[in-house]
Amino acid sequence: MAACVCLFCFGSRAGDSADVKFTPFGWGCLEVGQIESGFYEWPGLSITPINHVWQQRAFGRFGYDAVYKNNLDINISGEGLVAFSTPQIGKDPQTMQTRTFFYIKTANATYTFLNSEQYGLQLQAGYFPYKYSPDVRNLGEYLFRSNAYPLLVYADFNYPKADLLGARAHFQYESSNKLLLFQDDLMLHSELYSIPVQNWSLSDVFSAKLFDAITIGGGVSFCNLLSVYQGNYMGGLSVEQYFNLDTALARSKSLYIGNAAGDSELFDWKSTKLMARVSFDLKKLLPSNLFGQNDLMLYGESDIIGLKNYPKYFTDVNDRIFYSAGFNFPGFKIFDVLNLELEYCRDTSAFSDQNLLGAPTPSPFPVELNTGSSLGYKVLRNQVRWSAYVKKSVLDGHVDFILQCARDHKRINFYYFDYNYMSFMETLPSGNNWWWVFRTEFNF
């Protein structure tokens, strides 16, 4: 409570300056849902079907946005989470307890060098959320929410964006006749999601909006371009080996991917991702006061997650391509968003990070789904995913109600960090698997 009081006092005092404008903001939500049909991966890769598994979380966020002389914008916020883990096992009390977390959500500064009618130039540094496709609600936006070797997707409900740590240079050009808006983001960012963490990647994302109706965009990410480790990666070393330079260099260069034919290649954790997208605002063809801002948006995206092939496990780049498309049906200003998205990816592995996080020595080898376990369960991945999303805002946008039903990249809510219960794979691999979730959001 004292910290909150100090923040408000600090804001009121600094707000008296003509050069500085402070804006407090807050956000919270309650989220409930159920996995109607899916699978759970016990340690040792024993995969078990699950059904009607309840999922529940609550979030709260508070922060300040400070603008100095209309050039420097500093954004800092913290977020808290109240969560319940899955599974809840009576003989293990740690699984039955409510978990609470508090963490930094944003901590960044943006300086505007140029802001004219046609040109804009900004530099942002710190920890910040990044989203390049404003239309995507669930499926897509994978340039930064994915891992190539093995193929993984990092997704969370109603958060189709990535949190980046690093620096971003933003350039913008708008033609004098307003028929072209071009934007480009060049980013140097540290790896947060997948092994090897802390390595640095270089990415560029661009978009061009034509006639205020058509947007085309693309991007490239050179992942793990700059390694901060003594060799390729030292995650599999003991403590003694980690701090011994010679041993580290020897061990870190020993990971090869090969097959029985003798073909093998040194794996260095680097990958190159490509993204292309397009969107159409069909309201421009059917102008009417009946449509809401988000109605009649048609969009698609394709992502290549890892250009390079390796023997045995990663032999065809087509297995690492995502195709996604979405459409916003007319809500007629009754609903803010009525959205349907579809996705196709040829890969049929478990989409599991078992070999990254659960193995003594992290490796990029994919985990295959069971096709006939000792319990008789047969699990085959369906290559098509879908998502239906509805949003309704009230009280001038300060309260939102969101409902989603999907077969997407959902994972079990897991918060007590016990390897004995951790499921590393996606929860909804088969075609008849799905879940629903309802969220109430409030913000100021």
PAKE-906871 format. One record per atom (N, C-alpha, C): x negated, y negated, z negated; residue in three letters. Coordinates in pm, whole numbers, plus 50000, padded with zeros to 5 digits. Layout:
BEGIN
XYZala ...
END
This chain:
BEGIN
499175012050000met 500005000050000met 499134987550000met 498044987849920ala 497164976249914ala 496554973350050ala 496174983850121ala 495574981850254ala 496564975250348ala 497844979450341cys 498864973450428cys 499054958750396cys 499084955450265val 499254941550226val 498114933050277val 496894938150264cys 495724930650311cys 495794928450462cys 496234938550536leu 496334937150680leu 497314926150718leu 498474925850652phe 499454915650683phe 498954901750644phe 498254900850530cys 497714887850490cys 496654883250587cys 495784892350627phe 494734888950723phe 495334884150854phe 496424890950899gly 497064886951022gly 497664873151013gly 498274869750899ser 498914856750887ser 497884845650882ser 496754848050814arg 495744837650806arg 495094835350942arg 494694846451007ala 494024844951136ala 494984839551241ala 496284842451226gly 497244837751324gly 497394822651325gly 496904815951219asp 496984801451217asp 496044795051317asp 495044802651364ser 494094797251461ser 494714796851600ser 494464785951670ala 494994784751806ala 494264793951903ala 493074798351863asp 492264806651953asp 492564821451940asp 493164825651828val 493384839851802val 494874842451781val 495374852751848lys 496754856951832lys 496774871451786lys 497344873751668phe 497444887251613phe 498864892551631phe 498974905051676thr 500274911451691thr 500244925051623thr 500964926851513pro 501054940151453pro 502014948951533pro 501774961751533phe 502694970951599phe 502764983951520phe 503894990451531gly 504085003051461gly 504945012551543gly 504785025251517trp 505505035451592trp 505635047951506trp 506755054751519gly 506935067251447gly 507895076251520gly 507895089051484cys 508815098451550cys 508995110951467cys 510125117251487leu 510415130551434leu 510675139651552leu 509975151051555glu 510035160251669glu 510395174151620glu 511445179951679val 511855193551645val 512095201251774val 511865214251771gly 512075222251891gly 511935237051861gly 512075245051966gln 512025259551948gln 511475266252073gln 510545275452051ile 510075284152159ile 511095295352172ile 511895295052277glu 512955304952293glu 512395318552334glu 511355318352416ser 510725330852460ser 509295327952499ser 508365335852448gly 506965333552480gly 506095344752429gly 504785341952416phe 503835351852369phe 502845345552274phe 502335353852184tyr 501355349652086tyr 500145358752096tyr 498945353052092glu 497715360752108glu 497015362051973glu 497075374051917trp 496365376451793trp 494875378351821trp 494005375751725pro 492565378151744pro 492315392351792pro 491395393651887gly 491155406551950gly 491975408252076gly 492695397552115leu 493455397252241leu 494625406852242leu 495205409452126ser 496465416852120ser 497595406952138ser 498315407752250ile 499325397952286ile 500715403352250ile 501465395352175thr 502755399552121thr 503845389952167thr 504995394952211pro 506095385952248pro 506695379252124pro 507145366852141ile 507805359452034ile 509085353452089ile 510015350151999asn 511255343652041asn 511835335751925asn 512505324851958his 513185316251861his 512235311651749his 511055306951787val 510065302251690val 510185287051677val 510475282351557trp 510725268251532trp 509415260451530trp 509435248351590gln 508285239351592gln 508755225651543gln 507955219351455gln 508395206651397gln 507185198251358gln 507265185051389arg 506205175651355arg 506805161751332arg 506045153151264ala 506405139151249ala 505145130751258ala 505225119451330phe 504095110551350phe 504425096651298phe 503405089351258gly 503545075251225gly 502275067851262gly 502425056051320arg 501255048451366arg 501425033751330arg 500325027451292phe 500335013051267phe 499025007151316phe 499094995451376gly 497874989251427gly 498034974451451gly 496944968451494tyr 496914954351528tyr 496314952551666tyr 496874943151739asp 496294938751866asp 495934924051851asp 494654920851868ala 494174907151851ala 493624901951983ala 494084890152025val 493634883852148val 492944870752115val 491714869452162tyr 490904857452138tyr 490734849652268tyr 491294837452270lys 491174828252384lys 491604834752516lys 492574843952510asn 493134850452628asn 492114858552708asn 490944860852651asn 489904868352722asn 489544881452653asn 489434880952521leu 489024892752446leu 490214898552373leu 490514911252402asp 491644918352341asp 491094930152261asp 491324930152130ile 490854940852042ile 492074948451990ile 492084961452009asn 493204969951971asn 492714980951877asn 493254981251756ile 492854991251657ile 494114996751591ile 494225009951584ser 495385016051519ser 495005029451459ser 495755033051356gly 495605046151293gly 496915053651299gly 496835066751302glu 498035075051314glu 498005086151211glu 499165089151156gly 499315100251063gly 500205110951121gly 499975123351082leu 500735134751132leu 501135143651016leu 502405147151010val 502905157350919val 503315169351005val 502715180850980ala 502895192151072ala 503105205150995ala 503705214551066phe 503955227951013phe 503355237951113phe 502595247251061ser 501875256451147ser 502705268651183ser 502245275451286thr 502815288051329thr 501665297951347thr 501765310251294pro 502875315951218pro 502805312151070pro 503895314750997gln 503945312850853gln 504075326650788gln 502985330850722ile 502865344250667ile 502925343550515ile 503895350550454gly 504115349450310gly 502915353250226gly 502135363150269lys 501005367650186lys 499805358250195lys 499875348350283asp 498785338750297asp 499335324650277asp 499215319350155pro 499845306450122pro 499415294950212pro 498195295350266gln 497735284150347gln 498575282350473gln 499195293050518thr 500035291950637thr 501415286250607thr 501795285950480met 503115281350440met 503145266750400met 502005260350395gln 501915246750342gln 502065236250452gln 502705225150416thr 502775213750506thr 501385207750521thr 501025204250644arg 499715198350670arg 499865183550705arg 499035175250646thr 499045160950677thr 497655156750723thr 497625148150824phe 496365143250881phe 496475128250905phe 495355121550897phe 495285107450937phe 494025105651020phe 494135098351131tyr 493025096951222tyr 493145083851300tyr 492035079751358ile 492015067951443ile 492685071351576ile 493655063251617lys 494325065551744lys 493765056751855lys 493485044151826thr 492855035151923thr 491835026551850thr 490745023651916ala 489725014551864ala 488915009751984ala 489374998952045asn 488734994552169asn 488824979452184asn 487964974352268ala 487954960052301ala 487944958652453ala 488724949052504thr 488804946352647thr 488494931652672thr 487534929152758tyr 487174915352791tyr 487534912552937tyr 488274901852961thr 488704898053095thr 487734887653151thr 487024891453256phe 486084882353321phe 486774873653425phe 487784879353490leu 488444872453600leu 489914875953599leu 490774865853610asn 492214868253612asn 492874857253695asn 492734858353825ser 493334848753916ser 494574854753980ser 495224847454069glu 496424852654135glu 496134864754221glu 494914865854272gln 494584877054361gln 493604886954301gln 492704882454214tyr 491644891254165tyr 491674892354013tyr 491304904153967gly 491174906553825gly 489994915653798gly 489274912953689leu 488114921053652leu 488044921853500leu 488054934253446gln 488014936453302gln 486984947153268gln 486484946553146leu 485614956953091leu 486174961252957leu 486434974152943gln 486964979652819gln 485984989852763gln 485814989752630ala 484914999152566ala 485495003652434ala 485225016252398gly 485705021652272gly 486495034452293gly 487525036152212tyr 488385047952217tyr 489775043452259tyr 490225048052375phe 491445042552433phe 492215053252512phe 493555052052519pro 494345061152603pro 494255056852748pro 494305066752839tyr 494215063552981tyr 495215071953059tyr 496005065453142lys 497005072153226lys 496945065853365lys 496785074253468tyr 496675068853604tyr 497935070653687tyr 498855079253644ser 500095081453717ser 501275077953627ser 501855066053641pro 502905061853548pro 504175070053554pro 504395077653660asp 505635085053676asp 505615098553606asp 504455104753588val 504365118353535val 504855118753390val 505745128153362arg 506285130053228arg 505685142153158arg 505235152053235asn 504745164353173asn 503715171453260asn 504105175253382leu 503255183253469leu 502505174353566leu 501195174353559gly 500345165653639gly 499405157853550gly 498765147653607glu 497815139553530glu 496705148353472glu 496105156953556tyr 495165167053507tyr 493695163553527tyr 493385152053585leu 491985148953611leu 491175148753482leu 491795143953372phe 491095143253245phe 491665152953141phe 492775159353171arg 493415168453074arg 493155182953110arg 491975186153158ser 491715199653206ser 490255203353188ser 490005216353199asn 488655221853199asn 488545231653315asn 487405231653383ala 487265239653505ala 486885254153479ala 485895256353395tyr 485335269953376tyr 485315273253226tyr 486335280653175pro 487495286253243pro 488545275453266pro 489545278653347leu 490595269153379leu 491515267453258leu 491605254953208leu 492425251753093leu 493125238553117leu 494275236853052val 494995224153051val 495245220152907val 494945207652874tyr 495195202352740tyr 496405193152747tyr 497525197752693ala 498775190252708ala 499485189652575ala 500175178452552asp 500995176652434asp 502295170052475asp 503375173352406phe 504695168452445phe 504745153152445phe 505305147652552asn 505545133352568asn 504265125152559asn 503125131152593tyr 501855123852594tyr 501055128152717tyr 501585125252838pro 500895129252961pro 499775119452997pro 498795118552912lys 497665109652932lys 496485115152856lys 495325109152872ala 494115113752805ala 493595102952713ala 493005106852601asp 492285097652515asp 490805098352554asp 490245086952590leu 488865086352637leu 487995078452540leu 486755082852528leu 485755075952447leu 484625071652539leu 484475058452558gly 483435053652648gly 483725039652695gly 483485037252823ala 483655023852880ala 484365024953014ala 485165014553045arg 485935014153169arg 485835000253231arg 485464999853359ala 485464987353435ala 486674987753528ala 487544977653516his 488784977253593his 488754965553691his 488994968653818phe 489064958453924phe 490434958653988phe 490984946854019gln 492314945954078gln 492334935154185gln 493014938454295tyr 493204928754404tyr 494644929454450tyr 495284917854464glu 496644916854516glu 496654906954631glu 497174911254745ser 497194902554862ser 498124890654838ser 497884880054910ser 498664867854891ser 500134869854926ser 500424879155017asn 501824881755053asn 502474892454964asn 501754897254862lys 502264906754764lys 502604920454823lys 502104923454940leu 502394936355004leu 501364947054971leu 500254943254907leu 499214952854870leu 498714949654730leu 498694959854645leu 498084958954513leu 497094970454500leu 495814967054493phe 494754977154484phe 494114976354346phe 493914988154284gln 493284988754153gln 492245000054151gln 491164997654077asp 490105007654067asp 489545007553925asp 489365019653869asp 488775021253736asp 487535029953747asp 486405024553704leu 485145031953697leu 484825034353550leu 484665047053511met 484545050553370met 483335059453342met 482655056453234leu 481635065053176leu 482145069153040leu 482405082253021his 483085086552900his 482505099552847his 482625101252717ser 482075112852648ser 483115123952640ser 482675136352648glu 483595147752646glu 484175149652507glu 485505149852498leu 486215151552372leu 486995164552363leu 487395170052477tyr 488375180952478tyr 487735194852481tyr 486655196552553ser 486145210052577ser 484635210452563ser 484135222252541ile 482695224552532ile 482045222152667ile 480875215652671pro 480135210352556pro 480535195952521pro 481045194052400val 481445180852356val 480215171652347val 480465158852361gln 479485148052354gln 478735145652485gln 478795155052578asn 478205152252709asn 478935140552774asn 478275133852870trp 478845122152935trp 479245125253078trp 480415120053116ser 480955122053249ser 481155108553317ser 481095108653449leu 481305096553529leu 482535098853617leu 483495089553611ser 484755091253684ser 485165078353751ser 485905079853861asp 486465068253929asp 487885071753974asp 488825062553947val 490235064453983val 490725051854053val 491395053454167phe 491895041854240phe 493345044054280phe 494035033054309ser 495405033754360ser 495665021654448ser 496565023254545ala 496975012254633ala 498485012754645ala 499145001854604lys 500605000854614lys 500944992354734lys 501744998054826leu 502074991554952leu 503554987854955leu 503844975554994phe 505224970755013phe 506064972354886phe 505404973054771asp 506094974354642asp 506954986754637asp 506604997054719ala 507455008954727ala 506655021854734ala 505475021654793ile 504685033754813ile 503335032054742ile 502955042054665thr 501665041854598thr 500875054354634thr 499655052454677ile 498745063654699ile 497535061754609ile 497005072654562gly 495875071654470gly 495005083954475gly 493855082854415gly 492915094054411gly 491875091754303gly 491085102054280gly 490065100754178gly 489075112254183gly 487925110054121val 486895120354110val 486275119353972val 485965130653913ser 485315131053783ser 484155140753788ser 482955135553761phe 481745143753754phe 481535147153606phe 482035158853566cys 482065162553426cys 480705167853379cys 480335164153258asn 479065168353198asn 477885164553285asn 477995153153350leu 476925148553439leu 475645145853362leu 475765140353242leu 474615137353158leu 474705145553030leu 473755154653011ser 473765163252893ser 473005156552779ser 473585157152658val 472925151452541val 472145162052465val 472185174552512tyr 471515185452442tyr 470115187552499tyr 469325195452424gln 467955197752466gln 467895205852595gln 468865214152615gly 468945221752739gly 470335219952797gly 470905230652854asn 472255229652909asn 473315228452799asn 473175236652693tyr 474105236052581tyr 473575245152471tyr 473675240552345met 473115248252235met 474175253452140met 475425254252182gly 476505258052092gly 476405272252040gly 475665281052105gly 475585294752059gly 474405297651969gly 473685287251927leu 472495289251846leu 472815289651697leu 471935296151622ser 472025295351476ser 471515281751432ser 471665278951303val 471195265951251val 469695264651272val 468945275151244glu 467495274551260glu 467115272251406glu 467775279151496gln 467475277651637gln 467885263951690gln 468985258651637tyr 469505245751684tyr 468475234751666tyr 467735235351554phe 466775224751525phe 465355228351570phe 465225239151645asn 463915242851700asn 463945240351849asn 463215230551896leu 463295226152035leu 462935237352132leu 461855244652104asp 461425254952199asp 462465266052212asp 463015270552100thr 464015281052104thr 465275276252175thr 465645263852147ala 466835258452209ala 466705257852361ala 465555253552408leu 465355252752552leu 465425266552616leu 464885276652547ala 464895290152603ala 466305295852607ala 467045294152497arg 468375299852490arg 469365292652582arg 469235279552593ser 470225271852665ser 470145274052816ser 469075279852864lys 468945282253007lys 469145296953044lys 469825304452956ser 469935318852979ser 471345323253017ser 472265313953038leu 473635317753070leu 473805318653222leu 473995330853269tyr 474185333253411tyr 475565339453434tyr 476175336053546ile 477415342253589ile 477095351153708ile 477415364053698gly 477055373153806gly 478015384653817gly 477745393653911asn 478585405453931asn 477715417753947asn 478365429153966ala 477655441853973ala 476745442654094ala 477015434754195ala 476185435154316ala 474855428154297ala 474655422154181gly 473395415454155gly 473385400654185gly 474515395554236asp 474605381154260asp 474815373954127asp 474005363954099ser 474135356553974ser 473665342353994ser 474155333653909glu 473805319553921glu 473815313253782glu 472825304853756leu 472725297953629leu 473905288453612leu 474545289053496phe 475695280553467phe 475255269053378phe 475515256653423asp 475045244853349asp 476185236453290asp 477445241553292trp 478615235053234trp 479095222953313trp 478435219553422lys 478875208253502lys 480035212453593lys 480905202853624ser 481995205453718ser 482405192453784ser 482985193753902thr 483495182153975thr 484995184153999thr 485775174253959lys 487235174753976lys 487655163954075lys 488685167154153leu 489255157654248leu 490755156654225leu 491295144554248met 492725142254232met 493245133554345met 494415136854396ala 495115128554494ala 496585128054456ala 497215116354471arg 498605115054434arg 499315105054525arg 500645105954525val 501465096854604val 502805095454533val 503425083754544ser 504755081654487ser 505555072354576ser 506875074354575phe 507785066354657phe 508905061154566phe 509165048354573asp 510295042454503asp 511455041554603asp 512315051554600leu 513395052354697leu 514465041754676leu 514425034754563lys 515395023954540lys 515195012554640lys 513985011554696lys 513735001154795lys 514515003654924lys 514865016454947leu 515655019755065leu 517145018655037leu 517515019554908leu 518925019154870leu 519125008754760leu 518904996254792pro 519014985854688pro 520424985254630pro 520514985754497ser 521814985354431ser 521594981954284ser 522544974854227asn 522494971554085asn 522874983453996asn 523274994454057leu 523665006253981leu 522455013753925leu 521295012353987phe 520145020353952phe 519325013553841phe 518745022153755gly 517835017453653gly 516425016453706gly 515535011253625gln 514155008753667gln 513445021453710gln 513705032653644asn 512985045153673asn 513705054253772asn 514905050653814asp 515685059353902asp 515035060854040asp 515275072554101leu 514905075254241leu 513415073954268leu 512595077854171met 511155078554193met 510795092854233met 510125094254347leu 509655107154398leu 508145106754403leu 507485116954346tyr 506025116254335tyr 505415130354338tyr 504155130854373gly 503435143454376gly 501975141554350gly 501315152254307glu 499895151854274glu 499245165254305glu 497995164754346ser 497195176754365ser 495845174754297ser 495415184954220asp 494165184054145asp 493315196354173asp 492075194054211ile 491095204954223ile 490235204354099ile 490335214454015ile 489625214553888ile 488395223553902ile 487345218053956gly 486095225453975gly 485865229254119gly 485025221654189leu 484755224354330leu 483855236354350leu 482955238754258lys 481925248954278lys 482455262854245lys 482095272654329asn 482425286754303asn 481245293854238asn 481555304354160tyr 480535312854099tyr 480885327454128tyr 479885336354125pro 480175350454149pro 481095356454043pro 481895365754083lys 482725374353999lys 483945367253943lys 483775356453867tyr 484895350453797tyr 485535338753871tyr 484755331053942phe 485245318854005phe 484865318854153phe 485455327854228thr 485025330054366thr 485825322154469thr 486965316354428asp 487835309554525asp 488345296654463asp 488045285454525val 488455272454471val 489975271054469val 490685278554554asn 492145277754557asn 492785282254425asn 492065290354348asp 492575294454217asp 492535283054116asp 491855272154149arg 491695261054054arg 492365248254107arg 493375249854189ile 494115238354242ile 495525238054184ile 495915226654132phe 497275224354085phe 498025215854187phe 499255219854215tyr 500165211854297tyr 501385208654210tyr 501705196054195ser 502855192254112ser 503665181554183ser 504955181354153ala 505865171454212ala 506975168654113ala 507515156354121gly 508585152654030gly 509555142954095gly 510755142354036phe 511775133254087phe 512615128253971phe 512905115153970asn 513795109153873asn 515185107553935asn 516125115253886phe 517505114253934phe 518145101353884phe 519175096653952pro 519835084253908pro 520415085753767pro 520055076453681gly 520625075953547gly 521695065453535gly 521815057053638phe 522855046753647phe 522915038153521phe 521715035553465lys 521555026853347lys 522215032553222lys 522705044853231ile 523195051953112ile 522035059253046ile 521235066453128phe 519995072653083phe 518825065053144phe 517775063553067asp 516585056653119asp 515775065553213asp 515725078453183val 514995087953267val 515765101053273val 515975106153394leu 516475119653419leu 515485126153515leu 514595134153462asn 513415138253537asn 513325153453549asn 512895157953668leu 512585172053693leu 511225172853759leu 510355181753707glu 509015183653763glu 508755198453787glu 508015201353894leu 507605214953929leu 506105215253951leu 505515226953925glu 504065228453942glu 503735242553991glu 502705243354073tyr 502215256254121tyr 500695256854106tyr 500215267954049cys 498775270654044cys 498585285654061cys 497685289554149arg 497535303654185arg 496875312054076arg 496155305853986asp 495415313153883asp 496375321053794asp 496015333353760thr 496855341953679thr 496185346253549thr 495145339153505ser 494485342453380ser 495335337853262ser 494835339653140ala 495605336453020ala 495575321552987ala 494815313553061phe 494635299453026phe 494285298452876phe 493245305752839ser 492845307152699ser 491425301852679ser 491205294952566asp 489855290552532asp 489225299552426asp 489675312152424gln 489115322152333gln 487595322952346gln 487075323352467asn 485635324852487asn 484865311852465asn 485575300652455leu 484905288052423leu 484835285652273leu 485965288052204leu 486045284452063leu 486025296451971leu 486405308152020gly 486535319651933gly 485405329551942gly 484455327352031ala 483355336752049ala 482105331951975ala 481245341151928pro 480015336851860pro 479135328051948pro 479075331252076thr 478355322952173thr 479335317952277thr 479605305052282pro 480585299852379pro 480205303252522pro 481195307452599ser 480945310852738ser 482125306252823ser 481915304352954pro 482985299753042pro 483835310853099pro 483625323353058phe 484325334553121phe 485815334153088phe 486685335853186pro 488125335153161pro 488625347353086pro 489735345753017val 490395356652947val 491585361153031val 491635373953063glu 492745379153144glu 493925382753055glu 495125381353110leu 496325385653039leu 496405400853035leu 496935406052925asn 497155420452916asn 498185424853019asn 497945435953083thr 498925441553177thr 499505454753125thr 499295457352996gly 499815469552935gly 499105472252806gly 499425465052700ser 498735466352572ser 499135479352503ser 498485481852389ser 498775494152315ser 500215494552265ser 500855482852254leu 502245482152210leu 503225482952326leu 502715483852447gly 503565485552562gly 504045472952627gly 503545461452584tyr 503985448752642tyr 503245446152772tyr 503985442152871lys 503395438853000lys 503545423853023lys 502425416953038val 502425402453052val 501825398753186val 502625392553269leu 502145387753398leu 502425372753408leu 501445364953448arg 501635350553456arg 502425346953581arg 503465339153561asn 504185333253673asn 503445320653714asn 503245318953842gln 502405308053891gln 503165294853907gln 504465294853880val 505285282753892val 505695278153752val 505545265353726arg 506005259353602arg 507055248653633arg 507885245653532trp 508935235653552trp 509155227953423trp 509755216153437ser 510015207753321ser 511195198553351ser 512185198253260ala 513335189053270ala 513285179553151ala 513425166653177tyr 513165156353076tyr 514245145653083tyr 514805142052966val 515845131752956val 515445121952847val 515595109052878lys 515275098652781lys 516365088052778lys 516755083952656lys 517735073452637lys 517215063652532lys 517145050752568ser 516685040352477ser 517865031952431ser 517825027952303val 518855019252246val 518185008352165val 518974998452123leu 518484987452041leu 517304980552107leu 517494976852234asp 516474969752312asp 515154977252320asp 515234990352327gly 514034998452343gly 513295001552215gly 513834997752099his 513145000551973his 513405014651921his 514405021351977val 514695035251940val 514905043252067val 514205054652078asp 514315063452195asp 514725077452150asp 515565083752231phe 515925097752213phe 515445105452336phe 514655115952314ile 514025123352423ile 514285138252406ile 514735144452513leu 514975158952515leu 514245164952634leu 513515175752610gln 512805182652718gln 513005197652705gln 513265204252817cys 513265218852828cys 512245222452935cys 511365232152909ala 510275234153004ala 509645247952989ala 509055252253097arg 508045262753097arg 506775255853145arg 505975250953050asp 504825242553081asp 503575248153016asp 502655239452976his 501395243752917his 501415243152765his 502595245252708lys 502775245052564lys 501895255452495lys 501345251352379arg 500665260752290arg 501335260452154arg 501145271052079ile 501695272051944ile 501145260451859ile 502035254351776asn 501555244651678asn 500705251851574asn 499445248051564phe 498515255151475phe 497645244851406phe 497695244351271tyr 497015233551201tyr 496185237951081tyr 496135251051049tyr 495375254550929tyr 494015260750962tyr 493645261351088phe 492275264251130phe 491725277151071phe 492515287551075asp 492085300651029asp 492015309751151asp 490835314551182tyr 490635322751301tyr 491515335251300tyr 491875340051181asn 492665352351172asn 494065350851231asn 494515338351250tyr 495865336251303tyr 495885327751430tyr 494765323251473met 494725313851584met 495045320551718met 495985314751790ser 496295319251926ser 495645309752024ser 494765314852108phe 493985306252197phe 494655304252334phe 495675312152364met 496255311652498met 497515302952501met 497935299252623glu 499195292352640glu 500355301552601glu 501425295552551thr 502505303352492thr 503515308452593thr 503575302452713leu 504655305252807leu 504125310552940leu 503495322252943pro 502905326953069pro 503905332753168pro 504945339553121ser 505845346653211ser 506975337753260ser 507615342153367gly 508645334053430gly 509865331653346gly 510185340753252asn 511375339053168asn 511055332253035asn 509815327653016asn 509425320652894asn 509775305752905asn 510265299852796trp 510555285652796trp 510735280652653trp 510755267352639trp 510985261352508trp 511725248252525trp 512305243152417trp 512955230152419trp 512445221952301trp 512515208852315val 512055199952209val 512865186952214val 513195181752097phe 513945169152085phe 513165159651995phe 513045147152038arg 512285137351961arg 513075124451948arg 513025118651828thr 513535105151802thr 512345096151774thr 512185085751855glu 511085076251839glu 511625062651795glu 510845055551715phe 511195041851676phe 509925033551674phe 510015021251723asn 508815013051736asn 509164998151726asn 508134990451695phe 508274975951698phe 506994969651751phe 
END
